[in-house]
Amino acid sequence: MASKRTFKRDLNRMIFDVVEECFSVQLYNESKTEATNKLIDEAVEFRNNMTEKIHAAKTKQAFKVLHAEVEDAAVDFTHKINGLH
């Protein structure tokens, strides 16, 4: 099991990638600005909620559940970004 620090670092990296890709979409297609801003807000809200859950987690089982939730969110964000292109 990775440490909380590593888990939060990976979460932040994933959210940064989502935000960066949204900005790229905005750069090449300004008509998608509203949709990308909404996705950015969703990603930041997810990050904030997950950070709170990570701080509260105390057991390995809790971390497994959180890892699965982050992986599912990563797939979901990927599908949403691909839908913007």
Secondary structure, 3 states (H helix, E strand, C coil): CCCHHHHHHHHHHHHHHHHHHHHHHHHHCHHHHHHHHHHHHHHHHHHHHHHHHHHHCCCHHHHHHHHHHHHHHHHHHHHHHHHHC
